[in-house]
């Protein structure tokens, strides 16, 4: 009976929920479903929207096209990751993507110096030096400040991507000093782990903390530790996402259901989960 009730409540929470970290095709990497299939599955589940994330290339035009042809109530949202194919720390790429409707700009992911220091990720197809946001003195580079200001003026969000903990903390603190909307990206992943206490500190500064189902599914973190980190930061400062779409794994909609169900089992109230699946992500797509 508990399982049936949990499933029913999970499906109710899915109504109007967002998933702001999903990988779909077309992509340079193998994906489980394409943009149109993604939005149709989200719509069928009653979700409000999904954020298409691509390591290489802006997804803002893709989101706009999908919204124009899908006929779905659920909306697609796009963003830009500052990896090499868009010129790395390239302010002009940021301006273009924001003009096309990007909601989030991520600092380098697969091409970051931090990520590459752990070795190549599955699917990497070119060798390159890593990108750091810090200069030799340990300060943010001038172009990073320029990008922060561009994002800040737009009302969009700046996310930390796969930067090192040190880089992410500096970026978040400097961003908040400039009143930029900031996101700490998956701080439970092995390559980007940030301590519970630091997550809570950044949340107090107004940084939104992303929590991803993939980190539980792939054993980067236990569901118990994930719950602890959420409570430390406060659900009002957290949003849930799946980071799914990889070939051969559960689809993002099912991944979000699993995430919600697991957090219900950890004692989170419906209102707390809806804060993280509805209210906080809605702030991101609305630029607040």
C-alpha positions as CSV (number, residue, x, y, z in Angstrom):
1,X,0.0,0.0,0.0
2,X,2.8,2.4,0.9
3,X,4.4,1.8,-2.5
4,X,1.1,2.5,-4.3
5,X,0.5,5.7,-2.3
6,X,4.1,6.8,-2.9
7,X,3.7,6.3,-6.7
8,X,0.4,8.2,-6.7
9,X,1.9,11.1,-4.8
10,X,4.9,11.1,-7.0
11,X,2.8,11.4,-10.1
12,X,0.8,14.2,-8.5
13,X,4.0,16.1,-7.8
14,X,5.1,15.6,-11.4
15,X,2.2,17.8,-12.5
16,X,3.8,21.2,-13.2
17,X,7.3,20.1,-12.4
18,X,10.5,21.1,-14.2
19,X,13.7,19.3,-15.0
20,X,16.4,21.8,-15.8
21,X,19.3,19.5,-16.7
22,X,18.5,17.1,-19.5
23,X,20.7,15.8,-22.4
24,X,18.9,15.0,-25.7
25,X,19.7,14.7,-29.4
26,X,20.9,16.1,-31.7
27,X,24.2,15.8,-29.9
28,X,27.8,15.0,-30.4
29,X,27.3,12.2,-27.8
30,X,24.9,9.2,-27.8
31,X,21.5,10.2,-26.4
32,X,18.5,8.2,-25.5
33,X,15.9,10.5,-27.1
34,X,15.7,13.6,-29.2
35,X,14.4,17.0,-28.3
36,X,10.9,16.4,-29.6
37,X,10.6,13.0,-27.9
38,X,11.8,14.6,-24.7
39,X,9.2,17.4,-24.6
40,X,6.4,15.0,-25.6
41,X,7.3,12.6,-22.7
42,X,7.5,15.6,-20.3
43,X,4.1,16.8,-21.5
44,X,2.5,13.4,-21.2
45,X,3.7,13.3,-17.6
46,X,2.1,16.8,-16.9
47,X,5.4,18.6,-16.5
48,X,5.8,22.3,-17.0
49,X,9.1,22.2,-18.7
50,X,12.6,20.9,-19.3
51,X,16.0,22.5,-19.9
52,X,17.9,21.0,-22.8
53,X,21.6,21.0,-22.0
54,X,24.4,20.4,-24.6
55,X,28.1,20.4,-23.8
56,X,28.8,21.7,-27.2
57,X,26.6,24.5,-28.7
58,X,23.7,26.7,-27.6
59,X,20.4,24.9,-27.1
60,X,18.3,28.1,-27.0
61,X,17.5,27.9,-30.8
62,X,16.6,24.2,-30.4
63,X,14.2,25.0,-27.5
64,X,12.6,27.8,-29.5
65,X,12.0,25.5,-32.5
66,X,10.6,22.7,-30.3
67,X,8.2,25.1,-28.7
68,X,7.0,26.3,-32.0
69,X,6.2,22.8,-33.4
70,X,5.5,20.4,-30.5
71,X,2.0,21.4,-29.7
72,X,2.8,20.6,-26.1
73,X,1.9,22.5,-23.0
74,X,5.3,21.7,-21.5
75,X,8.0,24.1,-22.6
76,X,11.6,23.5,-23.6
77,X,14.3,25.9,-22.3
78,X,17.8,26.3,-23.5
79,X,21.2,27.5,-22.5
80,X,24.9,27.7,-23.3
81,X,27.9,25.8,-22.0
82,X,31.2,27.7,-22.4
83,X,33.3,24.8,-23.8
84,X,35.7,25.1,-26.8
85,X,33.2,24.7,-29.7
86,X,31.7,28.0,-28.7
87,X,35.1,29.6,-28.1
88,X,35.4,28.8,-24.4
89,X,35.1,31.9,-22.2
90,X,33.6,33.8,-25.0
91,X,31.4,36.8,-24.1
92,X,30.1,37.1,-27.7
93,X,28.7,33.6,-27.6
94,X,27.0,34.5,-24.3
95,X,25.4,37.6,-25.8
96,X,24.2,35.7,-28.8
97,X,22.7,32.8,-26.8
98,X,21.0,35.2,-24.4
99,X,19.5,37.1,-27.3
100,X,18.1,33.7,-28.5
101,X,16.4,33.1,-25.2
102,X,19.0,31.2,-23.1
103,X,18.0,30.9,-19.4
104,X,21.3,29.5,-18.1
105,X,25.0,30.0,-19.1
106,X,27.2,27.2,-17.7
107,X,31.0,27.6,-17.2
108,X,33.1,24.9,-19.0
109,X,32.0,21.3,-18.3
110,X,33.9,18.6,-20.3
111,X,36.6,21.0,-21.3
112,X,37.3,22.5,-17.9
113,X,40.8,22.0,-16.5
114,X,39.2,20.5,-13.4
115,X,37.2,17.9,-15.3
116,X,40.1,17.0,-17.6
117,X,42.3,16.5,-14.6
118,X,40.3,13.4,-13.8
119,X,40.7,12.0,-17.3
120,X,38.5,12.0,-20.4
121,X,34.7,11.5,-20.1
122,X,32.9,8.8,-22.1
123,X,32.5,10.0,-25.7
124,X,35.3,12.7,-25.7
125,X,36.5,13.0,-29.3
126,X,39.2,15.6,-29.3
127,X,42.2,16.4,-27.1
128,X,42.6,19.8,-25.6
129,X,44.1,21.8,-22.7
130,X,41.7,22.5,-19.9
131,X,39.9,25.8,-19.4
132,X,40.2,27.5,-16.0
133,X,38.3,30.6,-14.9
134,X,41.3,31.7,-12.7
135,X,44.4,33.4,-13.7
136,X,47.9,32.6,-12.4
137,X,47.3,34.7,-9.3
138,X,44.2,32.7,-8.5
139,X,41.8,35.5,-9.4
140,X,38.9,35.4,-11.9
141,X,40.0,36.2,-15.4
142,X,38.8,39.5,-16.9
143,X,36.7,37.7,-19.5
144,X,34.9,35.9,-16.6
145,X,34.0,39.2,-15.0
146,X,32.8,40.4,-18.4
147,X,30.6,37.3,-18.8
148,X,29.2,37.6,-15.2
149,X,28.2,41.2,-16.0
150,X,26.5,40.2,-19.3
151,X,24.6,37.4,-17.6
152,X,23.7,39.7,-14.7
153,X,22.3,42.4,-16.9
154,X,20.1,39.9,-18.7
155,X,18.5,38.4,-15.6
156,X,19.6,34.9,-16.7
157,X,21.5,32.5,-14.4
158,X,25.3,31.7,-14.4
159,X,26.1,28.1,-13.4
160,X,29.4,26.6,-12.3
161,X,29.5,23.6,-14.7
162,X,32.4,21.3,-14.1
163,X,34.7,23.8,-12.4
164,X,36.8,22.8,-9.4
165,X,35.4,23.4,-5.9
166,X,37.8,26.3,-5.5
167,X,36.8,27.9,-8.8
168,X,33.1,27.3,-8.1
169,X,33.2,28.9,-4.7
170,X,35.1,32.0,-5.9
171,X,32.8,32.3,-8.9
172,X,29.7,32.1,-6.8
173,X,30.9,34.6,-4.2
174,X,32.0,37.1,-6.9
175,X,28.8,36.6,-8.8
176,X,26.6,37.3,-5.8
177,X,28.7,40.4,-5.0
178,X,27.6,41.6,-8.4
179,X,24.0,40.5,-7.9
180,X,24.3,37.9,-10.6
181,X,21.8,34.9,-10.4
182,X,24.1,31.9,-9.6
183,X,23.7,28.2,-9.7
184,X,26.1,25.6,-8.1
185,X,26.1,22.7,-10.5
186,X,25.8,19.1,-9.1
187,X,28.0,19.4,-6.0
188,X,27.6,15.7,-5.3
189,X,29.4,14.5,-8.5
190,X,32.9,13.1,-7.8
191,X,34.6,15.7,-10.0
192,X,32.8,18.7,-8.5
193,X,32.1,17.7,-4.9
194,X,31.6,20.5,-2.4
195,X,31.2,20.0,1.3
196,X,27.7,20.2,2.9
197,X,28.8,23.2,5.0
198,X,30.0,25.2,1.9
199,X,26.8,24.4,0.1
200,X,24.9,25.8,3.0
201,X,27.1,28.9,3.1
202,X,26.6,29.5,-0.7
203,X,22.9,29.1,-0.3
204,X,22.8,31.8,2.3
205,X,24.5,34.1,-0.3
206,X,21.6,33.4,-2.6
207,X,23.2,30.8,-4.8
208,X,20.7,28.1,-6.0
209,X,22.0,24.6,-5.5
210,X,21.3,22.0,-8.2
211,X,20.7,18.4,-7.1
212,X,20.9,15.6,-9.7
213,X,19.3,12.2,-9.8
214,X,22.2,10.8,-11.8
215,X,24.5,11.3,-8.8
216,X,22.4,8.9,-6.8
217,X,21.8,6.5,-9.6
218,X,25.5,6.2,-10.4
219,X,26.6,6.0,-6.7
220,X,28.4,9.3,-6.4
221,X,26.3,10.0,-3.3
222,X,23.8,8.0,-1.2
223,X,20.2,9.2,-1.1
224,X,20.7,9.8,2.7
225,X,23.7,12.1,2.1
226,X,21.7,13.9,-0.7
227,X,18.9,14.4,1.7
228,X,21.3,15.8,4.3
229,X,22.8,18.2,1.9
230,X,19.3,19.4,0.8
231,X,18.3,20.1,4.3
232,X,21.5,21.9,5.1
233,X,21.0,24.3,2.1
234,X,17.2,24.5,2.6
235,X,14.7,23.3,0.0
236,X,13.9,27.0,-0.8
237,X,17.5,27.2,-2.2
238,X,17.5,23.9,-4.1
239,X,16.2,22.6,-7.3
240,X,16.0,19.0,-8.5
241,X,17.1,17.8,-11.9
242,X,18.0,14.5,-13.5
243,X,21.1,15.0,-15.7
244,X,19.7,12.1,-17.7
245,X,19.4,11.4,-21.4
246,X,22.5,9.2,-21.8
247,X,22.0,6.2,-24.1
248,X,20.9,3.1,-22.4
249,X,19.6,4.6,-19.2
250,X,16.1,5.6,-17.8
251,X,14.5,8.5,-19.6
252,X,14.5,11.9,-17.8
253,X,10.8,11.8,-16.9
254,X,11.2,8.4,-15.2
255,X,14.4,9.6,-13.5
256,X,12.6,12.5,-12.0
257,X,9.9,10.2,-10.7
258,X,12.6,8.1,-9.0
259,X,14.2,11.2,-7.5
260,X,10.9,12.4,-6.1
261,X,10.0,8.9,-4.7
262,X,13.4,8.5,-3.0
263,X,13.1,11.9,-1.3
264,X,9.6,11.1,-0.1
265,X,11.1,8.0,1.5
266,X,13.7,10.3,3.2
267,X,10.9,12.1,4.9
268,X,10.6,15.3,2.7
269,X,7.1,16.8,2.7
270,X,5.2,17.3,-0.5
271,X,5.5,21.1,-0.1
272,X,9.3,20.8,0.2
273,X,9.6,18.7,-2.9
274,X,7.4,21.0,-4.9
275,X,9.5,23.9,-3.8
276,X,12.4,22.1,-5.4
277,X,10.6,20.9,-8.5
278,X,8.2,23.8,-9.2
279,X,8.9,27.0,-7.4
280,X,12.7,27.3,-7.5
281,X,13.1,26.1,-11.1
282,X,10.4,28.4,-12.2
283,X,12.4,31.3,-10.8
284,X,15.3,30.1,-13.1
285,X,13.3,30.0,-16.3
286,X,11.7,33.3,-15.5
287,X,15.0,34.9,-14.6
288,X,14.3,35.8,-11.0
